[in-house]
């Protein structure tokens, strides 16, 4: 298929509208759409309406879909016969800005310093997501139409569990059009991740899954005097320490029977790519503030970070925590922990295996409550996918350098829902950086990368158009 991008026209349009794109981003960032706090419900609605207005201004078919929580914003361009359809997912809700006192400038008053915009939502996810809206505008403003159909599904509860989106994907809100038909696409695009490093764009082709746990142990019906009762009653804190210590050994290997049965190792191409990244372990250790790294023996830090399953404790509690001493045998103890899972591991199997091991380890005299999250599996998109190849060409045009291919240790549950329930794979194309302070004070986003993201998105629609529809 002939390349449809008339580069001079695109470059002229992007240059002429550069300042306006920034001003509109700043306008959106000023809306404090904190989806986790009901005090900001009106602002969350305002952010959804603002986005819907932008879509309508481009004459896209647009809906604000009411849910059990915050609304979804859905928009689509006209179908292009014989061409692919792309589903862009993102979110317009943001994390709370606390602690406010650590922000150098107010979190909802965008401030530009050193070529970066500082504001809550700058990179997560308003700034990254809106690059795709501006790229659609650029196509329509220069060519009058797109070479592919682009659909947008933007939610307002990504930071608070996504209940409304989950219900929508179950088909609970649109009784006229089946959800599978509404969001039908050849590929999804999500820009809610990062480049590998400054000036080094990346395609994230794999994610780990996750499953969370909480275990609550109860022993005596009240705290007991450790002198009068110690040595005669099982101490819940000691029981919990023994149980947790049995879960992972000093080589970093999870001891749950069957935990590694379905783990697939990296292929040689992936290993070569990871090696070529010239990752510096000393710099990584310095970045996270430790004197030495640790993990599963026999694997590199990048393998452990991106492509191996994990077991991590998030919180432990029991007994007296105040100043001084209080000689008690505590009545209760608890822990929160999770496992990151790699593709091909089944969260439900892992859940059952871990529960079984805890039941076997729980000593007499202790009652156990075992609570789990639903969990989500890992994801990987073949590096041989034509969509990966199309994205790589687009990124090289937008950033003037080819991307590297990486995995991420994080999890994005909607990716698995799209793949498992609707047969839609996902391209993860991030324009941000790992140090953009997502969820932290002084969140930022490079304006140069913001504009590179718009240009890359323009090129992406054209590169995917060369593939054609995949029915």
Steps between C-alpha positions, in 0.01 A plus 500: 500500500637843411612720789219749551680746725578826313776589744520875422127547562515310825810679621345839414176416684683366806725806509216749458294335774784418739417773753126435482551129567693592814240754611220247459698241694553755779129583498417133552764459770342784699190286558561309828342173386590299812289190445571345841351789700125564481559866587633538145216323320391820324854557376525144373179558306640828370811320371286241322284769342810698396639196320168414338480859375839464330388182327177661385698796372672257261160366386573161655198297604515556875323366808531564871400164645363504854624221725474391863791739560651772287398520132682352204573717199468312172568643155566359154594621155326359191576145393755474215417204271782249485707682762577413861313628804697620802360533854676765711458449875592750769368671811416855599495448879809581703654406832456724805783755516586442867727596665435849365789657689753306291386656171720785379199651321126427547410158356210630291673815374725371219850645523770468233857455622797370300274409209267289714148564618445432870143412604299207628397289199775643277628156405248273677302507282359823357816618324579167338145411401416834340788464251278256311211746490729769359637258240146424382440876480817536292385240249156654473641851479740418217338209315133517595495133607701226669656199322359272774209506741596620847284434805558653844394342830605730785401426859485698822571227756836354406648625826211364707437148373318550168162360609312701238725386217477138616120517497506660154721222368252249642234665283295655781451851357437481127212268423470608136854431383686198641819621666708260293372666184534850638867471593594250227851579384805343341733640766480716811743782576578609856742781584514463878862391540851632443790517262805295593708812568515866395537509124446124476138412414375150563224258415384310807403160367440317827357562849487294814167406653419542868301345780470645849446335837423584861536246779356570846593275792317486834623317809373576853185704539699792645861615540666295774776575751811348343646407839191321626398334172809501275613150403154349546300664220594534132601859435328622177795724416745211522264278302476763228879549486552125465236474227639790299860380535396167349366667184834605347856375552834681525555453124187701420302193391133482593440174685133450412468158333429540127572874499744478207328219306364728225776760490645543151856624467616772262598398149842578358379809315364646823817420692711670232276807513520526877879465484524771232331751731831538687316512831723615788419322826699751706299790360174315564604428861587866548169609347297293746728583793648161595858379539437164328238334282324173578260254343466159346844343453603419144328792326604851407340802662302580184375141476393507865341842455307429180468128433512300826220452754538650846378481859501827697375598844334844513409530865522308830325583824458356848520602861616821661654772279528790744796646684671284758403139572178319567558136589205335326428192301289662224159364413529564127748538215460579133682546172437638153702356212481440127648296220592642162432237237650446156309401185361145509464494879136461608406736786228264620741207520757710683230621739392144580858376542594782738184456705570128531852566623380752759240253624771236537727742687238644735573356848244367752351771717494755216198594289577630151307728266632489140391785268601546135452745213357373170843509337601547139736296280812621326508617139745471212467603135719313255788705369411360158160675506450730200361758744829497692684558173260782403544666839878476473494679163270770637715560806815529293330769289360685803809486723769477230642188665385137498333362814629227725273215607440457873266336745359657813464361848171684543145392418214656298192277551301630202761356264411149608128573484535622141708198401304229679145627448525681166809363326666844487876520555663821622786725400652673803664819377613734775630853454581564868802420717537277806594805708188700408377463861182311422284493816754726673543873554638702208370272225639616166504435127755613241333734253747388232383143550139618506545638148703198389212286622252692284719460193560131571127445536446671162750261346351200683160531332673497163728206581210293628301589188763310301405180683131508409208346681565170682163320499 
